Amino acid sequence: MICDATSALFAPVARGVEAVASRAGYQVLLVHAPDPAAEREALAVLAAHPVEGVIIMAVSTRQKALYLAEAGELPIAVINRYGVAARFTRILWDDRAGARLAVDHLFGLGHTRIGFIGGPDAGPAARLSAIRRLEGFRAAHRVSGIPLAERAIVSGDYSVEAGVSGAERLCRLARRPTAIVASNDTMAMGALRGILDSDLRCPEDVAVVGIGDPPFMAFAHPPLTTVALPVEEAGARAAECILEQVEDPDERPRTEVLPCRLVVRASCRAASLPSDRMVPRAGRSL
């Protein structure tokens, strides 16, 4: 069960689930449930039919989903959903640690002025991933002792357009960043365009790191350095855990945290201080 069929993250999850299920002789039914009400309704329908288990991946901050208990003894696994009770299998990755990987890589290249294009972290559209990645960005600065400029944090909505506008805003700062971390790869792609539209170059003037790593990131121009989330592995592990519970009803649910990993490509290089030649067309702003 997924909440956004258009997200680049959900296809690898489904691929991981399908690979494990097909080897075991099972078919996978994909259900789109865009909000908690639809999720609850879909779960009730699935529980009333002969399915062996349910895997849920959602992005809302409404994480507890107490209605999961209404499924009775049906095995349930949730992916990257921290608020769910331990009576359900939870396959997680650490978004905070992923963001810290991105920042620490840039620190290692000598960047000390790093901008951040965040995802939706407030209001009804807020996503837990966006909140945790911003926390990781802040934590990396706090641990390193490198000052964090609040004006170098801009908000986005995980879209390409938000990446373009966010990068343009950052490039107009009087003390513009020499690197940008985008909270997802879609915005990182937009950031590449925003840098170019600001008469700057990536990575010579501004380095970029994203988070996610869907397959097309290697074909960006320049190829995008990113933090790869273990989404396909998470789908596979969720399916394996469901099958273990199907085969042995006494098998206890588990919680597993899968590591993120840094994928270094051409969108980053060692820091160089901005020069007057690098002032964007639109001029500087405070």
PAKOLRO-179398 format. One record per residue (C-alpha): residue in one letter; x, y, z. Coordinates in Angstrom, 3 decimals. Each point is the difference from the previous one (the first is absolute). Example, Ala and Ser with C-alpha at 12.3 -4.5 7.8 and 13.67 -1.06 7.14 Angstrom:
residues 2
<rec residu="A" X="12.300" Y="-4.500" Z="7.800"/>
<rec residu="S" X="1.370" Y="3.440" Z="-0.660"/>
end
This chain:
residues 286
<rec residu="M" X="0.000" Y="0.000" Z="0.000"/>
<rec residu="I" X="1.482" Y="3.353" Z="-1.052"/>
<rec residu="C" X="-1.149" Y="3.603" Z="0.295"/>
<rec residu="D" X="1.504" Y="1.560" Z="-3.144"/>
<rec residu="A" X="0.311" Y="-2.069" Z="-3.158"/>
<rec residu="T" X="1.963" Y="2.783" Z="-1.710"/>
<rec residu="S" X="2.885" Y="0.072" Z="2.507"/>
<rec residu="A" X="3.327" Y="-1.286" Z="-1.263"/>
<rec residu="L" X="0.512" Y="-1.814" Z="3.307"/>
<rec residu="F" X="-2.981" Y="-2.313" Z="-0.231"/>
<rec residu="A" X="0.933" Y="-1.876" Z="-3.170"/>
<rec residu="P" X="3.188" Y="-1.463" Z="1.534"/>
<rec residu="V" X="-1.937" Y="-0.989" Z="3.127"/>
<rec residu="A" X="-2.558" Y="-1.827" Z="-2.125"/>
<rec residu="R" X="2.824" Y="-1.628" Z="-1.977"/>
<rec residu="G" X="1.557" Y="-1.321" Z="3.207"/>
<rec residu="V" X="-3.317" Y="-1.364" Z="1.242"/>
<rec residu="E" X="-0.793" Y="-1.613" Z="-3.350"/>
<rec residu="A" X="3.385" Y="-1.708" Z="-0.271"/>
<rec residu="V" X="-0.394" Y="-1.749" Z="3.361"/>
<rec residu="A" X="-3.696" Y="-0.809" Z="-0.428"/>
<rec residu="S" X="0.364" Y="-1.485" Z="-3.481"/>
<rec residu="R" X="2.799" Y="-2.303" Z="1.099"/>
<rec residu="A" X="-2.312" Y="-1.313" Z="2.706"/>
<rec residu="G" X="-2.896" Y="-0.475" Z="-2.437"/>
<rec residu="Y" X="-2.063" Y="3.003" Z="1.117"/>
<rec residu="Q" X="-1.552" Y="2.812" Z="-2.009"/>
<rec residu="V" X="0.116" Y="3.633" Z="1.117"/>
<rec residu="L" X="-3.052" Y="2.257" Z="0.028"/>
<rec residu="L" X="0.894" Y="3.708" Z="-0.119"/>
<rec residu="V" X="-2.436" Y="2.308" Z="1.793"/>
<rec residu="H" X="0.109" Y="3.795" Z="-0.181"/>
<rec residu="A" X="-1.093" Y="1.685" Z="3.249"/>
<rec residu="P" X="0.883" Y="3.713" Z="-0.128"/>
<rec residu="D" X="-1.066" Y="0.909" Z="3.551"/>
<rec residu="P" X="-0.689" Y="-1.654" Z="3.380"/>
<rec residu="A" X="-3.740" Y="-0.336" Z="-0.672"/>
<rec residu="A" X="0.615" Y="-1.807" Z="-3.282"/>
<rec residu="E" X="2.688" Y="-2.103" Z="1.669"/>
<rec residu="R" X="-2.406" Y="-1.099" Z="2.724"/>
<rec residu="E" X="-2.709" Y="-0.857" Z="-2.530"/>
<rec residu="A" X="2.418" Y="-1.951" Z="-2.191"/>
<rec residu="L" X="1.330" Y="-1.927" Z="2.985"/>
<rec residu="A" X="-3.534" Y="-1.013" Z="0.979"/>
<rec residu="V" X="-0.676" Y="-1.259" Z="-3.527"/>
<rec residu="L" X="3.261" Y="-1.941" Z="-0.130"/>
<rec residu="A" X="-0.572" Y="-1.545" Z="3.435"/>
<rec residu="A" X="-3.382" Y="-1.298" Z="-1.173"/>
<rec residu="H" X="1.532" Y="-1.788" Z="-2.996"/>
<rec residu="P" X="2.456" Y="-2.913" Z="-0.258"/>
<rec residu="V" X="3.274" Y="1.941" Z="0.092"/>
<rec residu="E" X="2.951" Y="-1.377" Z="1.948"/>
<rec residu="G" X="1.342" Y="3.339" Z="1.224"/>
<rec residu="V" X="0.196" Y="3.736" Z="-0.602"/>
<rec residu="I" X="3.014" Y="2.267" Z="-0.562"/>
<rec residu="I" X="-0.570" Y="3.723" Z="0.446"/>
<rec residu="M" X="2.237" Y="2.856" Z="-1.064"/>
<rec residu="A" X="-1.282" Y="3.506" Z="0.655"/>
<rec residu="V" X="1.549" Y="3.436" Z="0.381"/>
<rec residu="S" X="-2.384" Y="1.891" Z="2.280"/>
<rec residu="T" X="1.052" Y="1.268" Z="3.425"/>
<rec residu="R" X="-3.149" Y="-1.718" Z="1.274"/>
<rec residu="Q" X="1.977" Y="-3.077" Z="0.849"/>
<rec residu="K" X="-1.737" Y="-1.836" Z="2.853"/>
<rec residu="A" X="-2.917" Y="-1.399" Z="-2.036"/>
<rec residu="L" X="-1.728" Y="-1.680" Z="2.951"/>
<rec residu="Y" X="-2.510" Y="-1.505" Z="-2.421"/>
<rec residu="L" X="2.640" Y="-2.522" Z="-1.070"/>
<rec residu="A" X="-1.155" Y="-2.065" Z="2.975"/>
<rec residu="E" X="-3.380" Y="-0.420" Z="-1.734"/>
<rec residu="A" X="1.669" Y="-2.433" Z="-2.425"/>
<rec residu="G" X="0.017" Y="-2.644" Z="2.717"/>
<rec residu="E" X="2.641" Y="-2.694" Z="-0.432"/>
<rec residu="L" X="0.848" Y="0.967" Z="-3.575"/>
<rec residu="P" X="3.801" Y="0.487" Z="-0.213"/>
<rec residu="I" X="0.871" Y="3.635" Z="-0.670"/>
<rec residu="A" X="3.357" Y="1.567" Z="-0.808"/>
<rec residu="V" X="0.508" Y="3.759" Z="-0.254"/>
<rec residu="I" X="2.885" Y="1.708" Z="-1.798"/>
<rec residu="N" X="1.687" Y="3.099" Z="1.462"/>
<rec residu="R" X="-2.849" Y="0.679" Z="2.405"/>
<rec residu="Y" X="1.357" Y="0.632" Z="3.464"/>
<rec residu="G" X="-3.162" Y="0.600" Z="2.027"/>
<rec residu="V" X="-1.563" Y="-3.423" Z="-0.530"/>
<rec residu="A" X="-0.119" Y="-2.365" Z="2.982"/>
<rec residu="A" X="2.636" Y="-2.708" Z="0.293"/>
<rec residu="R" X="-2.679" Y="-2.675" Z="-0.451"/>
<rec residu="F" X="0.427" Y="0.618" Z="-3.736"/>
<rec residu="T" X="3.143" Y="-0.603" Z="-2.029"/>
<rec residu="R" X="1.805" Y="3.274" Z="-0.724"/>
<rec residu="I" X="2.640" Y="0.352" Z="-2.705"/>
<rec residu="L" X="1.630" Y="3.394" Z="0.396"/>
<rec residu="W" X="2.830" Y="2.155" Z="-1.266"/>
<rec residu="D" X="1.500" Y="2.952" Z="1.813"/>
<rec residu="D" X="-0.787" Y="3.232" Z="-1.843"/>
<rec residu="R" X="1.935" Y="2.027" Z="2.574"/>
<rec residu="A" X="3.128" Y="-2.083" Z="-0.536"/>
<rec residu="G" X="-0.447" Y="0.267" Z="-3.774"/>
<rec residu="A" X="-0.043" Y="3.797" Z="0.119"/>
<rec residu="R" X="3.056" Y="-0.028" Z="2.241"/>
<rec residu="L" X="1.821" Y="-2.173" Z="-2.540"/>
<rec residu="A" X="-0.651" Y="2.657" Z="-2.646"/>
<rec residu="V" X="1.201" Y="2.889" Z="2.165"/>
<rec residu="D" X="3.027" Y="-1.855" Z="1.350"/>
<rec residu="H" X="1.081" Y="-0.798" Z="-3.554"/>
<rec residu="L" X="-0.098" Y="3.694" Z="-0.850"/>
<rec residu="F" X="1.849" Y="0.921" Z="3.185"/>
<rec residu="G" X="2.669" Y="-2.478" Z="-1.043"/>
<rec residu="L" X="0.371" Y="1.859" Z="-3.291"/>
<rec residu="G" X="0.552" Y="3.272" Z="1.846"/>
<rec residu="H" X="-3.492" Y="1.483" Z="-0.340"/>
<rec residu="T" X="-1.032" Y="2.035" Z="3.030"/>
<rec residu="R" X="-2.832" Y="2.028" Z="-1.580"/>
<rec residu="I" X="-2.639" Y="-2.588" Z="-0.861"/>
<rec residu="G" X="-3.545" Y="0.825" Z="-1.028"/>
<rec residu="F" X="-2.963" Y="-2.294" Z="0.549"/>
<rec residu="I" X="-3.163" Y="-0.360" Z="-2.095"/>
<rec residu="G" X="-2.421" Y="-1.700" Z="2.341"/>
<rec residu="G" X="-3.115" Y="-2.019" Z="-0.652"/>
<rec residu="P" X="-3.488" Y="0.593" Z="1.444"/>
<rec residu="D" X="0.638" Y="0.054" Z="3.748"/>
<rec residu="A" X="-3.021" Y="1.895" Z="1.343"/>
<rec residu="G" X="-3.771" Y="0.090" Z="-0.403"/>
<rec residu="P" X="-2.350" Y="-2.698" Z="-1.284"/>
<rec residu="A" X="2.340" Y="-0.952" Z="-2.873"/>
<rec residu="A" X="2.997" Y="-0.535" Z="2.299"/>
<rec residu="R" X="2.052" Y="-3.147" Z="-0.505"/>
<rec residu="L" X="1.992" Y="-1.727" Z="2.691"/>
<rec residu="S" X="2.897" Y="-0.498" Z="-2.420"/>
<rec residu="A" X="0.273" Y="3.766" Z="-0.530"/>
<rec residu="I" X="-0.041" Y="0.690" Z="3.732"/>
<rec residu="R" X="2.652" Y="-2.598" Z="0.758"/>
<rec residu="R" X="2.284" Y="1.049" Z="-2.868"/>
<rec residu="L" X="-0.066" Y="3.603" Z="1.192"/>
<rec residu="E" X="0.833" Y="-1.256" Z="3.494"/>
<rec residu="G" X="2.941" Y="-1.925" Z="-1.449"/>
<rec residu="F" X="1.227" Y="3.072" Z="-1.881"/>
<rec residu="R" X="-0.078" Y="2.034" Z="3.203"/>
<rec residu="A" X="1.597" Y="-2.790" Z="2.037"/>
<rec residu="A" X="2.954" Y="-0.289" Z="-2.387"/>
<rec residu="H" X="0.791" Y="3.690" Z="0.506"/>
<rec residu="R" X="-0.482" Y="-0.233" Z="3.739"/>
<rec residu="V" X="2.357" Y="-2.979" Z="0.368"/>
<rec residu="S" X="2.647" Y="1.515" Z="-2.275"/>
<rec residu="G" X="-0.107" Y="3.412" Z="1.646"/>
<rec residu="I" X="-0.366" Y="1.656" Z="-3.407"/>
<rec residu="P" X="-2.518" Y="2.884" Z="0.247"/>
<rec residu="L" X="-3.341" Y="-0.434" Z="-1.726"/>
<rec residu="A" X="-1.508" Y="3.007" Z="-1.779"/>
<rec residu="E" X="-3.790" Y="-0.153" Z="0.411"/>
<rec residu="R" X="-0.494" Y="2.063" Z="-3.164"/>
<rec residu="A" X="1.682" Y="-2.829" Z="-1.915"/>
<rec residu="I" X="-2.959" Y="-2.296" Z="0.781"/>
<rec residu="V" X="-2.909" Y="0.335" Z="-2.435"/>
<rec residu="S" X="-3.246" Y="-1.936" Z="-0.198"/>
<rec residu="G" X="-1.200" Y="-2.165" Z="-2.857"/>
<rec residu="D" X="-2.608" Y="-2.619" Z="-0.816"/>
<rec residu="Y" X="2.130" Y="-2.774" Z="-1.525"/>
<rec residu="S" X="-0.687" Y="1.270" Z="-3.533"/>
<rec residu="V" X="2.424" Y="0.955" Z="-2.785"/>
<rec residu="E" X="-1.385" Y="3.542" Z="0.054"/>
<rec residu="A" X="0.780" Y="0.321" Z="3.725"/>
<rec residu="G" X="3.572" Y="-1.059" Z="-0.724"/>
<rec residu="V" X="0.375" Y="2.629" Z="-2.729"/>
<rec residu="S" X="-1.420" Y="2.855" Z="2.076"/>
<rec residu="G" X="1.800" Y="-1.118" Z="3.157"/>
<rec residu="A" X="3.387" Y="-0.083" Z="-1.722"/>
<rec residu="E" X="-0.613" Y="3.400" Z="-1.579"/>
<rec residu="R" X="-0.818" Y="1.474" Z="3.425"/>
<rec residu="L" X="3.127" Y="-1.490" Z="1.518"/>
<rec residu="C" X="2.171" Y="1.223" Z="-2.867"/>
<rec residu="R" X="-1.237" Y="3.561" Z="0.560"/>
<rec residu="L" X="1.225" Y="0.095" Z="3.603"/>
<rec residu="A" X="2.808" Y="2.483" Z="0.694"/>
<rec residu="R" X="1.922" Y="-2.889" Z="1.532"/>
<rec residu="R" X="-1.286" Y="-2.651" Z="-2.328"/>
<rec residu="P" X="0.650" Y="-3.644" Z="0.795"/>
<rec residu="T" X="2.760" Y="-1.871" Z="-1.775"/>
<rec residu="A" X="-2.135" Y="-3.146" Z="0.273"/>
<rec residu="I" X="-3.670" Y="-0.945" Z="0.210"/>
<rec residu="V" X="-1.664" Y="-3.036" Z="1.556"/>
<rec residu="A" X="-3.487" Y="-0.669" Z="-1.358"/>
<rec residu="S" X="-2.372" Y="-2.056" Z="2.117"/>
<rec residu="N" X="-0.831" Y="-2.233" Z="-2.956"/>
<rec residu="D" X="1.482" Y="-0.688" Z="-3.411"/>
<rec residu="T" X="-2.882" Y="1.569" Z="-1.902"/>
<rec residu="M" X="0.797" Y="3.362" Z="1.595"/>
<rec residu="A" X="3.702" Y="-0.648" Z="-0.526"/>
<rec residu="M" X="-0.690" Y="-0.315" Z="-3.731"/>
<rec residu="G" X="-1.800" Y="3.322" Z="0.137"/>
<rec residu="A" X="2.910" Y="1.488" Z="1.938"/>
<rec residu="L" X="2.351" Y="-0.858" Z="-2.854"/>
<rec residu="R" X="-2.197" Y="2.107" Z="-2.286"/>
<rec residu="G" X="-0.315" Y="2.804" Z="2.553"/>
<rec residu="I" X="3.786" Y="0.220" Z="0.293"/>
<rec residu="L" X="0.350" Y="0.157" Z="-3.777"/>
<rec residu="D" X="-2.710" Y="2.661" Z="-0.255"/>
<rec residu="S" X="1.965" Y="2.034" Z="2.569"/>
<rec residu="D" X="3.034" Y="0.090" Z="-2.320"/>
<rec residu="L" X="1.848" Y="-2.435" Z="2.230"/>
<rec residu="R" X="1.368" Y="-3.467" Z="-0.592"/>
<rec residu="C" X="-0.333" Y="-3.311" Z="1.783"/>
<rec residu="P" X="2.293" Y="-1.195" Z="1.473"/>
<rec residu="E" X="2.596" Y="2.742" Z="-0.708"/>
<rec residu="D" X="-1.965" Y="2.737" Z="1.797"/>
<rec residu="V" X="-2.650" Y="-1.896" Z="1.958"/>
<rec residu="A" X="0.066" Y="-3.698" Z="0.884"/>
<rec residu="V" X="-3.280" Y="-1.919" Z="0.331"/>
<rec residu="V" X="-0.983" Y="-3.099" Z="1.975"/>
<rec residu="G" X="-3.454" Y="-1.599" Z="-0.076"/>
<rec residu="I" X="-1.727" Y="-2.748" Z="1.960"/>
<rec residu="G" X="-1.733" Y="-3.024" Z="-1.498"/>
<rec residu="D" X="1.918" Y="-1.309" Z="-3.030"/>
<rec residu="P" X="-2.618" Y="-1.197" Z="-2.481"/>
<rec residu="P" X="1.698" Y="-1.488" Z="-3.096"/>
<rec residu="F" X="0.005" Y="3.143" Z="-2.165"/>
<rec residu="M" X="2.227" Y="1.987" Z="2.396"/>
<rec residu="A" X="3.098" Y="-1.456" Z="-1.643"/>
<rec residu="F" X="-1.113" Y="1.639" Z="-3.278"/>
<rec residu="A" X="-0.444" Y="3.525" Z="1.334"/>
<rec residu="H" X="2.390" Y="2.671" Z="-1.258"/>
<rec residu="P" X="2.235" Y="-0.162" Z="1.880"/>
<rec residu="P" X="-0.733" Y="-3.450" Z="1.475"/>
<rec residu="L" X="-1.417" Y="0.602" Z="3.467"/>
<rec residu="T" X="1.744" Y="-0.866" Z="3.248"/>
<rec residu="T" X="-2.727" Y="-1.297" Z="2.288"/>
<rec residu="V" X="-0.860" Y="-1.986" Z="3.093"/>
<rec residu="A" X="-1.545" Y="-3.266" Z="-1.148"/>
<rec residu="L" X="-2.989" Y="-1.091" Z="2.073"/>
<rec residu="P" X="-0.373" Y="-3.805" Z="0.296"/>
<rec residu="V" X="-3.503" Y="0.006" Z="-1.462"/>
<rec residu="E" X="0.178" Y="-3.168" Z="-2.095"/>
<rec residu="E" X="1.706" Y="-1.844" Z="2.831"/>
<rec residu="A" X="-2.717" Y="1.243" Z="2.371"/>
<rec residu="G" X="-2.710" Y="-1.417" Z="-2.263"/>
<rec residu="A" X="1.806" Y="-3.333" Z="-0.188"/>
<rec residu="R" X="0.527" Y="-0.203" Z="3.752"/>
<rec residu="A" X="-3.636" Y="0.901" Z="0.692"/>
<rec residu="A" X="-1.150" Y="-2.784" Z="-2.316"/>
<rec residu="E" X="2.413" Y="-2.491" Z="1.571"/>
<rec residu="C" X="-1.278" Y="0.844" Z="3.482"/>
<rec residu="I" X="-3.625" Y="-0.405" Z="-1.085"/>
<rec residu="L" X="0.754" Y="-3.414" Z="-1.507"/>
<rec residu="E" X="1.811" Y="-1.077" Z="3.157"/>
<rec residu="Q" X="-3.110" Y="0.843" Z="2.031"/>
<rec residu="V" X="-2.236" Y="-1.806" Z="-2.491"/>
<rec residu="E" X="2.117" Y="-3.145" Z="0.244"/>
<rec residu="D" X="0.336" Y="0.199" Z="3.780"/>
<rec residu="P" X="-2.810" Y="1.827" Z="1.854"/>
<rec residu="D" X="2.230" Y="0.056" Z="3.096"/>
<rec residu="E" X="2.617" Y="2.080" Z="-1.835"/>
<rec residu="R" X="0.165" Y="3.338" Z="1.792"/>
<rec residu="P" X="-0.133" Y="3.330" Z="-1.827"/>
<rec residu="R" X="3.339" Y="1.780" Z="-0.174"/>
<rec residu="T" X="1.466" Y="3.449" Z="-0.449"/>
<rec residu="E" X="2.944" Y="0.419" Z="-2.367"/>
<rec residu="V" X="1.845" Y="3.198" Z="-0.899"/>
<rec residu="L" X="1.716" Y="-0.200" Z="-3.393"/>
<rec residu="P" X="3.029" Y="2.233" Z="-0.663"/>
<rec residu="C" X="0.085" Y="2.791" Z="-2.576"/>
<rec residu="R" X="3.139" Y="0.369" Z="-2.107"/>
<rec residu="L" X="1.735" Y="2.873" Z="-1.731"/>
<rec residu="V" X="0.333" Y="-0.271" Z="-3.796"/>
<rec residu="V" X="2.713" Y="2.380" Z="-1.203"/>
<rec residu="R" X="-0.339" Y="1.337" Z="-3.540"/>
<rec residu="A" X="1.086" Y="3.119" Z="-1.862"/>
<rec residu="S" X="-2.252" Y="2.661" Z="1.571"/>
<rec residu="C" X="2.462" Y="0.631" Z="2.860"/>
<rec residu="R" X="3.569" Y="1.214" Z="0.153"/>
<rec residu="A" X="2.195" Y="1.760" Z="2.529"/>
<rec residu="A" X="-1.219" Y="3.382" Z="1.154"/>
<rec residu="S" X="1.134" Y="3.230" Z="-1.625"/>
<rec residu="L" X="-0.947" Y="3.396" Z="1.388"/>
<rec residu="P" X="-2.405" Y="2.101" Z="-2.096"/>
<rec residu="S" X="1.574" Y="2.799" Z="-2.014"/>
<rec residu="D" X="-1.487" Y="3.187" Z="-1.407"/>
<rec residu="R" X="-0.163" Y="-1.720" Z="-3.390"/>
<rec residu="M" X="-2.519" Y="-2.427" Z="1.429"/>
<rec residu="V" X="-2.646" Y="2.578" Z="0.911"/>
<rec residu="P" X="-3.334" Y="-1.188" Z="-1.481"/>
<rec residu="R" X="-1.858" Y="2.099" Z="-2.561"/>
<rec residu="A" X="-2.723" Y="0.896" Z="2.495"/>
<rec residu="G" X="2.558" Y="1.514" Z="2.380"/>
<rec residu="R" X="0.529" Y="-0.824" Z="3.637"/>
<rec residu="S" X="-2.418" Y="0.133" Z="2.881"/>
<rec residu="L" X="0.421" Y="-0.242" Z="3.738"/>
end
